[in-house]
Every structure is written in C-alpha cells, then in structure tokens.
Amino acid sequence: MRFFSRRPSVAIPLSGIGIESLLLLLAWCLCLAGCGDHNADLRAEAPPPASVEREQDVNAVQVEHPEQFPLATAAARETTSQLTVTGTVNPDVSRSVPVISIATGRVVEIHARLGDTVKKGQLLLRVQSADMSAAFSDYRKAVVDEQLARTQLERAKLLYDKGAISLNDLQVAQDTEDKAKVDVENTTERLRVLGANIDHPAAIVDVRAPVSGVITDQQVTNAAGVAGLGSPNPFTISDLSYVWILCDVYENDLAHVHLGETAEIRLNAYPNQAFTGRISNVLPILDPTIRTAKMRIEVRNPGMMRVGMFVTATFHGQKKETHTVVPAAAVLHLHDRNWVYVPAGDKQFRRTEVAVGPTLIDDMQEIVSGLQPGQQVIRNALVFQNTVEP
C-alpha cells in the first residue's frame, strides 16, 4: 500500500515509517502547498502594465477666433554683409585741453565742477600763492629801478650837452636805463603768465578756462594744494561736439574693416536712432588675452552722446545677402529666446523659435534663421501671448 501527497510527482512508501517521520512528511507537504498559494497572491498584487501617453505640444496653441489676430507676411530684403561690434563713447583727445596753474599755492575758491559746461575765459578756481606775492614784489622793484635809471639818463644827457660829463658817463647811464626796462618787461611777463592783473596787485591767482567745453576730469577740491606744473591738472575741458567711439574688433574680423569706411552707430540708451561715423584708426597692437584690436570711429555728437555710454557699431560690406524681415512687434522675447507665432491650420498657431538680427530703422526686425520669406506670422506676438496665456 502506497500513500500519495497532493502533488502527484511525489510518492513516498509508508512501510517502515514512524509516527515522527510521518508528521515531518505532512508538514513538508503543507509548506509546498502554502508556497504555491503565495506565488498566486503575488501575481494578483502585481501592478498593471505601463501605458504610454503622448505629451501635449506646448508650442501649439488653439484659439476659438483666430480672425481677431491680424497676420503679417515675412518679406525678403536684400542687404550687404555686415559686422557688428560693441564699444564706448570717449572724448576726442585732440579736443581735450588741460587746465593748469603755473603758480603754486592753496585753493581758496572753486567755481566749477566735474560735468559742468564752461565758456572760454570763465573763472574756474582761485589759488592763494606765494609765487604771486614774490612776482609783484619783483615787478614793483623793477618799476622803481627803471624810473631812477630814466631820471639819471635824462640828467646825464643834460650834463653831457653842457660838457660837464664825458661820453662814457652818458653811455653808462643809457645802459642802466636799458637794463631797467628789460627787468620791467620780464617781471611784467611773469605776472601775465601767472595770471595776475598788474593793475590790481594781490596774492590770489585766478585760473580761467582756456577753451569752451565740458569738464571731463577734476583733480582738485577746496583747500587742496596746487603744486604748479608738476602736479595733476586741476581740470580737463573737452570739446564734445565730436567724440570717439572705441570698439574691440576680433582678430578674425579685422579683414572686414578698413580705414575711411563708414559705420552705423547706435546708442544702447537710444536704440532707434542711428548715427554715421568714419573709421579713423585701427590700432596695430592686438590684445593678447582676448585677441582683439582697438578701432577708433569719429562721429559728430548731436548732444545726446555722453562719455562712457555703450554703443553698437555696424559695418556694411560689399557682398549682397537676402534676409527675412517682419514687423518688430511680431517677435516675442521670452526666456532669453526669440519666438514668432505662425498659423498651423484648424484654428491653431505654432510658436517657432527664430534667430534675430538688428532692428531696422522702419520698425522692422531682421530674421537670420527660423523663418522664410512668404511665411505668415501674427503681427503682434505680445498681445497674442497675453490673450492665450492662462
């Protein structure tokens, strides 16, 4: 007689089996049955298979009334090749004049400040100087000596005419008078150079503007000392009717710029206004760190150019190129990128990224890539964006 477990694949004879062995056999069979049920429970608790859903296109926008957003057609415009660089406004060195004080001393009054517009001859500062006191002292002594020498010469002429003195004595008196006149002339010229008024003796030196212009540098304050020619100039006056635009041109772009050519200048503060300048110099020294050369552009200042302003200079070449242009309002600047909205059919518009060039004078925007001539775009992208944005 044989005993079979629940699994037909296992058969164990009962003869010669004790009670303890039988109990162990039953426990083993129950263990096998429990494991089978556990595996079934795990399969039942397993998650369902994953399903893939298509992500919504964030650049596609659907509207109910597309007719309320006017469209514009991208046009083709033929232009020449161009190079754009950045630079700053600087005073023309040849039109900058230092204000100097020959006399040394202490500043007692300042009548002008950095950035002021001054006229030629305008009083800028007053300096109390010991040099002026010494110069007036020498001048007065020279005048007194000259008067005495002139009187002695007149007396010598009278005595010589009467035969009271010799010709040699007359010549000595004449020589003394001539030397006294030279001393007066020298001391007078010294006072003039120091800036003194001979008719009004004083120890104060009036420093006046040598030319008309704008004070672009100031190195003096109240009660400061002035050490004459050896010290920094108290002021620098610049004529800003013409200014220099100093630009950095990369080594690889130097072949595209030439002396005498014109450049279009746009101030960052006034991007919609263009000015024309002429290339007057390209420095022969290259910066070894950033591999650029300084280029100087001379341009007439209409009055709005201030020293230190950032500018953009554009140079046009001879090669003809065709670029796409759209209204400037059709370009949306978002997250440091530029976009346009193009019709996609079925009341939809697609946001397309574009690379832009310079903004043109007639309120048009040049498109370098991302859009072709003939394609339509929404004329005002910002209004469309604000309308459809949740």
Backbone hydrogen bonds, N-H to C=O, Kabsch-Sander energy under -0.5 kcal/mol:
donor,donor_aa,acceptor,acceptor_aa,energy
3,F,12,I,-0.8
5,S,10,V,-1.0
10,V,7,R,-2.1
12,I,3,F,-1.1
14,L,1,M,-0.6
17,I,14,L,-1.7
22,L,18,G,-2.1
23,L,19,I,-2.1
24,L,20,E,-2.0
25,L,21,S,-2.0
26,L,22,L,-2.2
27,A,23,L,-2.2
28,W,24,L,-1.9
29,C,25,L,-1.9
30,L,26,L,-2.2
31,C,27,A,-1.9
32,L,28,W,-1.8
33,A,29,C,-2.0
34,G,30,L,-2.4
35,C,31,C,-2.0
36,G,32,L,-1.6
37,D,33,A,-1.6
38,H,34,G,-2.1
39,N,35,C,-2.1
40,A,36,G,-1.4
41,D,37,D,-1.8
42,L,38,H,-2.2
43,R,39,N,-1.8
44,A,40,A,-1.6
45,E,41,D,-1.8
46,A,42,L,-0.7
58,V,56,Q,-0.6
60,A,57,D,-1.0
61,V,59,N,-0.5
61,V,349,F,-3.2
63,V,347,K,-2.4
68,Q,65,H,-1.5
69,F,66,P,-1.6
72,A,377,V,-3.0
74,A,72,A,-0.5
74,A,375,Q,-3.4
75,A,325,V,-2.5
77,R,323,H,-3.0
79,T,77,R,-0.6
79,T,321,E,-3.8
81,S,319,K,-2.7
83,L,315,F,-2.5
85,V,313,A,-2.8
87,G,311,V,-2.0
88,T,246,L,-1.6
89,V,309,M,-1.8
90,N,244,W,-3.0
92,D,242,Y,-0.7
93,V,91,P,-0.6
95,R,92,D,-1.5
96,S,93,V,-1.5
97,V,237,I,-3.5
99,V,235,F,-2.9
100,I,98,P,-0.6
105,G,226,V,-2.3
106,R,128,Q,-2.0
107,V,224,A,-3.1
108,V,126,R,-2.6
109,E,126,R,-1.4
111,H,124,L,-3.7
112,A,124,L,-0.6
115,G,215,I,-2.5
116,D,113,R,-2.1
118,V,116,D,-0.6
118,V,213,G,-2.9
121,G,209,A,-3.2
122,Q,119,K,-2.1
124,L,207,V,-2.8
125,L,207,V,-1.5
126,R,109,E,-2.3
127,V,205,V,-2.6
128,Q,106,R,-3.0
129,S,127,V,-0.7
129,S,203,A,-3.0
131,D,104,T,-0.6
133,S,129,S,-1.0
134,A,130,A,-2.2
135,A,131,D,-2.2
136,F,132,M,-2.4
137,S,133,S,-2.0
138,D,134,A,-2.3
139,Y,135,A,-2.2
140,R,136,F,-2.6
141,K,137,S,-2.1
142,A,138,D,-2.2
143,V,139,Y,-2.3
144,V,140,R,-2.3
145,D,141,K,-2.6
146,E,142,A,-2.2
147,Q,143,V,-2.1
148,L,144,V,-2.1
149,A,145,D,-2.5
150,R,146,E,-2.3
151,T,147,Q,-2.1
152,Q,148,L,-2.5
153,L,149,A,-2.1
154,E,150,R,-2.2
155,R,151,T,-2.2
156,A,152,Q,-2.4
157,K,153,L,-2.3
158,L,154,E,-1.8
159,L,155,R,-2.4
160,Y,156,A,-2.5
161,D,157,K,-2.2
162,K,158,L,-1.2
163,G,160,Y,-1.1
164,A,159,L,-3.0
165,I,159,L,-0.6
170,L,166,S,-1.4
171,Q,167,L,-2.4
172,V,168,N,-2.1
173,A,169,D,-1.9
174,Q,170,L,-2.1
175,D,171,Q,-2.3
176,T,172,V,-2.1
177,E,173,A,-1.9
178,D,174,Q,-2.2
179,K,175,D,-2.2
180,A,176,T,-1.9
181,K,177,E,-2.0
182,V,178,D,-1.9
183,D,179,K,-2.1
184,V,180,A,-2.0
185,E,181,K,-2.4
186,N,182,V,-2.5
187,T,183,D,-2.4
188,T,184,V,-2.2
189,E,185,E,-2.3
190,R,186,N,-2.1
191,L,187,T,-2.0
192,R,188,T,-2.0
193,V,189,E,-2.4
194,L,190,R,-2.1
195,G,191,L,-0.8
195,G,192,R,-0.6
196,A,191,L,-2.8
198,I,196,A,-0.6
200,H,197,N,-1.5
205,V,127,V,-3.4
206,D,195,G,-0.7
206,D,204,I,-0.5
207,V,125,L,-2.9
207,V,205,V,-0.6
208,R,206,D,-0.6
209,A,122,Q,-2.5
213,G,118,V,-2.2
214,V,238,S,-2.9
215,I,116,D,-2.6
216,T,214,V,-0.8
216,T,236,T,-2.3
217,D,236,T,-1.1
219,Q,234,P,-2.8
223,A,107,V,-1.3
224,A,221,T,-1.7
226,V,105,G,-3.2
227,A,225,G,-0.5
230,G,227,A,-0.9
231,S,228,G,-1.4
235,F,99,V,-0.9
236,T,217,D,-1.8
237,I,97,V,-2.9
238,S,214,V,-3.0
239,D,95,R,-2.3
240,L,238,S,-0.9
242,Y,239,D,-0.6
243,V,299,V,-2.3
244,W,90,N,-3.1
245,I,297,I,-2.9
246,L,88,T,-2.0
246,L,244,W,-0.6
247,C,245,I,-0.6
247,C,295,M,-2.6
248,D,86,T,-1.4
249,V,247,C,-0.6
249,V,293,A,-2.4
251,E,291,R,-2.1
253,D,250,Y,-1.6
254,L,250,Y,-0.5
254,L,251,E,-1.1
256,H,253,D,-1.8
257,V,254,L,-1.3
260,G,279,I,-2.6
261,E,258,H,-1.6
263,A,277,G,-2.3
264,E,314,T,-2.7
265,I,263,A,-0.6
265,I,275,F,-3.8
266,R,312,T,-2.1
267,L,270,Y,-0.6
267,L,273,Q,-0.6
268,N,310,F,-2.3
273,Q,270,Y,-1.5
275,F,265,I,-2.6
277,G,263,A,-2.3
278,R,298,E,-2.3
279,I,261,E,-2.8
280,S,278,R,-0.6
280,S,296,R,-2.2
281,N,296,R,-1.3
283,L,294,K,-2.5
287,D,292,T,-3.4
291,R,287,D,-1.7
293,A,249,V,-2.5
294,K,285,I,-0.6
295,M,247,C,-2.5
296,R,281,N,-3.2
297,I,245,I,-2.0
298,E,278,R,-2.6
299,V,243,V,-2.0
300,R,276,T,-0.5
301,N,241,S,-3.0
306,R,304,M,-0.5
308,G,89,V,-2.7
309,M,306,R,-2.1
311,V,87,G,-2.5
312,T,266,R,-2.6
313,A,85,V,-2.8
314,T,264,E,-2.4
315,F,83,L,-3.2
317,G,81,S,-4.7
321,E,79,T,-4.8
323,H,77,R,-2.8
323,H,321,E,-0.5
324,T,367,I,-1.2
325,V,75,A,-2.7
326,V,365,Q,-2.1
328,A,363,D,-1.8
330,A,327,P,-1.9
331,V,328,A,-1.3
332,L,339,W,-3.1
333,H,331,V,-0.5
334,L,332,L,-0.7
334,L,337,R,-3.0
337,R,334,L,-1.1
338,N,354,V,-0.5
339,W,332,L,-2.5
340,V,352,T,-2.2
342,V,340,V,-0.6
342,V,350,R,-2.6
344,A,348,Q,-2.9
345,G,348,Q,-0.7
348,Q,345,G,-0.8
349,F,61,V,-2.9
350,R,342,V,-3.1
351,R,59,N,-3.0
352,T,340,V,-3.3
352,T,350,R,-0.6
354,V,338,N,-2.3
355,A,369,S,-2.4
356,V,354,V,-0.5
357,G,366,E,-3.3
360,L,364,M,-3.1
363,D,360,L,-1.0
365,Q,326,V,-3.6
366,E,358,P,-1.5
367,I,324,T,-3.9
368,V,355,A,-3.1
368,V,366,E,-0.5
369,S,355,A,-1.3
374,G,74,A,-3.0
375,Q,372,Q,-1.8
377,V,72,A,-2.7
378,I,341,Y,-2.2
379,R,70,P,-2.5
381,A,329,A,-1.9
381,A,379,R,-0.6
382,L,329,A,-0.7
384,F,380,N,-1.6
385,Q,381,A,-2.6
386,N,382,L,-2.4
387,T,383,V,-1.6
388,V,384,F,-2.3
389,E,385,Q,-1.5
